[in-house]
Amino acid sequence: MKKYDVVDYIIAYESGGLDSNGILEFFAELVKSGRAWTLQGHYGRTARALIASGWLDDKGNALKEA
């Protein structure tokens, strides 16, 4: 995911413009790129919660569909 794509996704996420699958795809990409751990704390906590609940693996692969 390119830097400008991340910004577009963040704006869409924070404005409620992503559906459940979009949110899962967004966080999968954040985990894959490592950005989940460098952005504001909410993103890392949400990524960890998605991993802990079995939605994503620790490499950012989606394990379920939303």
GUVEX-546848 format. One record per residue: residue number from 0; residue in one letter; x, y, z of N, C-alpha, C in turn. Coordinates in Angstrom, 2 decimals, decimal comma. Example, Ala and Ser with C-alpha at 12.3 -4.5 7.8 and 13.67 -1.06 7.14 Angstrom:
BEGIN
0|A|13,19|-5,69|7,80|12,30|-4,50|7,80|13,20|-3,30|7,80
1|S|12,85|-2,25|7,08|13,67|-1,06|7,14|12,90|0,03|7,87
REM end
This chain:
BEGIN
0|M|0,86|-1,17|0,00|0,00|0,00|0,00|0,90|1,24|0,00
1|K|0,65|2,13|-0,91|1,44|3,35|-1,01|1,02|4,34|0,07
2|K|1,90|5,28|0,35|1,65|6,25|1,42|0,32|6,98|1,23
3|Y|0,03|7,43|0,02|-1,23|8,16|-0,20|-2,43|7,25|-0,06
4|D|-2,28|5,96|-0,38|-3,37|5,03|-0,17|-3,69|4,90|1,32
5|V|-2,66|4,88|2,15|-2,85|4,78|3,59|-3,65|5,97|4,09
6|V|-3,31|7,15|3,62|-4,03|8,36|4,04|-5,49|8,27|3,61
7|D|-5,74|7,84|2,38|-7,13|7,70|1,91|-7,89|6,69|2,77
8|Y|-7,24|5,56|3,09|-7,88|4,55|3,93|-8,14|5,09|5,34
9|I|-7,19|5,82|5,89|-7,38|6,39|7,23|-8,57|7,34|7,23
10|I|-8,64|8,19|6,23|-9,76|9,13|6,15|-11,08|8,38|6,03
11|A|-11,13|7,38|5,16|-12,35|6,59|4,99|-12,72|5,86|6,28
12|Y|-11,71|5,26|6,94|-11,95|4,53|8,19|-12,48|5,46|9,27
13|E|-11,81|6,58|9,45|-12,19|7,48|10,54|-13,50|8,22|10,28
14|S|-13,92|8,30|9,02|-15,19|8,96|8,72|-16,34|7,95|8,58
15|G|-16,05|6,68|8,84|-17,09|5,66|8,77|-17,40|5,20|7,36
16|G|-16,48|5,43|6,44|-16,71|5,11|5,04|-16,31|3,71|4,61
17|L|-15,87|2,88|5,54|-15,49|1,50|5,19|-16,49|0,53|5,79
18|D|-16,87|-0,48|5,01|-17,70|-1,54|5,57|-16,80|-2,52|6,31
19|S|-17,38|-3,56|6,85|-16,61|-4,52|7,66|-15,47|-5,14|6,87
20|N|-15,73|-5,52|5,62|-14,66|-6,09|4,80|-13,57|-5,06|4,50
21|G|-13,95|-3,82|4,28|-12,99|-2,76|4,05|-12,10|-2,52|5,25
22|I|-12,69|-2,56|6,43|-11,93|-2,39|7,67|-10,93|-3,53|7,84
23|L|-11,38|-4,75|7,59|-10,50|-5,90|7,71|-9,35|-5,81|6,70
24|E|-9,66|-5,43|5,47|-8,63|-5,27|4,43|-7,64|-4,18|4,83
25|F|-8,15|-3,08|5,35|-7,31|-1,97|5,79|-6,34|-2,41|6,88
26|F|-6,86|-3,08|7,90|-5,98|-3,50|9,00|-5,03|-4,61|8,56
27|A|-5,46|-5,45|7,63|-4,55|-6,47|7,10|-3,36|-5,80|6,43
28|E|-3,61|-4,77|5,65|-2,52|-4,05|4,99|-1,63|-3,31|6,00
29|L|-2,25|-2,74|7,04|-1,44|-2,07|8,06|-0,51|-3,04|8,77
30|V|-1,00|-4,25|9,06|-0,16|-5,26|9,71|0,93|-5,72|8,76
31|K|0,57|-6,01|7,51|1,55|-6,47|6,51|2,69|-5,48|6,33
32|S|2,35|-4,21|6,32|3,36|-3,17|6,08|4,11|-2,76|7,35
33|G|3,58|-3,15|8,51|4,17|-2,74|9,77|3,67|-1,39|10,26
34|R|2,84|-0,73|9,47|2,33|0,59|9,86|1,39|0,54|11,05
35|A|0,76|-0,60|11,28|-0,16|-0,71|12,42|0,54|-0,38|13,73
36|W|1,83|-0,64|13,78|2,59|-0,46|15,02|3,24|0,91|15,12
37|T|3,12|1,73|14,07|3,75|3,05|14,10|2,74|4,19|14,10
38|L|1,49|3,89|13,76|0,46|4,92|13,77|-0,05|5,14|15,19
39|Q|-1,01|6,03|15,33|-1,65|6,30|16,62|-2,02|4,98|17,29
40|G|-1,99|4,93|18,59|-2,21|3,72|19,37|-3,45|2,93|19,04
41|H|-4,52|3,60|18,66|-5,77|2,91|18,32|-5,55|1,87|17,23
42|Y|-4,72|2,19|16,25|-4,51|1,28|15,12|-3,78|0,01|15,57
43|G|-2,78|0,15|16,39|-2,07|-1,02|16,90|-2,95|-1,86|17,81
44|R|-3,73|-1,20|18,66|-4,63|-1,94|19,56|-5,70|-2,69|18,77
45|T|-6,25|-2,04|17,75|-7,26|-2,69|16,93|-6,66|-3,84|16,14
46|A|-5,48|-3,65|15,59|-4,80|-4,74|14,87|-4,55|-5,92|15,80
47|R|-4,07|-5,65|17,01|-3,84|-6,74|17,98|-5,14|-7,46|18,33
48|A|-6,23|-6,71|18,46|-7,52|-7,32|18,77|-8,00|-8,20|17,61
49|L|-7,80|-7,75|16,38|-8,19|-8,55|15,22|-7,35|-9,83|15,13
50|I|-6,09|-9,74|15,49|-5,22|-10,91|15,51|-5,65|-11,87|16,63
51|A|-5,86|-11,32|17,81|-6,23|-12,14|18,97|-7,57|-12,84|18,78
52|S|-8,48|-12,20|18,06|-9,80|-12,79|17,86|-9,88|-13,69|16,62
53|G|-8,76|-13,86|15,93|-8,71|-14,79|14,81|-9,14|-14,24|13,46
54|W|-9,30|-12,93|13,34|-9,65|-12,33|12,06|-8,43|-12,22|11,15
55|L|-7,28|-11,92|11,75|-6,01|-11,78|11,01|-4,96|-12,65|11,68
56|D|-3,96|-13,08|10,88|-2,81|-13,69|11,52|-1,77|-12,60|11,76
57|D|-0,67|-12,94|12,41|0,31|-11,90|12,77|1,11|-11,38|11,58
58|K|0,89|-11,93|10,41|1,54|-11,44|9,19|0,58|-10,55|8,37
59|G|-0,67|-10,43|8,83|-1,64|-9,59|8,16|-2,53|-10,30|7,17
60|N|-2,53|-11,62|7,19|-3,42|-12,36|6,30|-4,79|-12,51|6,96
61|A|-5,84|-12,22|6,18|-7,19|-12,38|6,69|-7,52|-13,86|6,82
62|L|-8,03|-14,25|7,98|-8,36|-15,64|8,23|-9,84|-15,92|8,07
63|K|-10,64|-14,85|8,09|-12,10|-14,95|7,94|-12,56|-13,79|7,07
64|E|-13,77|-13,91|6,55|-14,40|-12,78|5,88|-15,36|-12,13|6,85
65|A|-15,41|-10,82|6,80|-16,29|-10,08|7,70|-17,72|-10,15|7,21
REM end
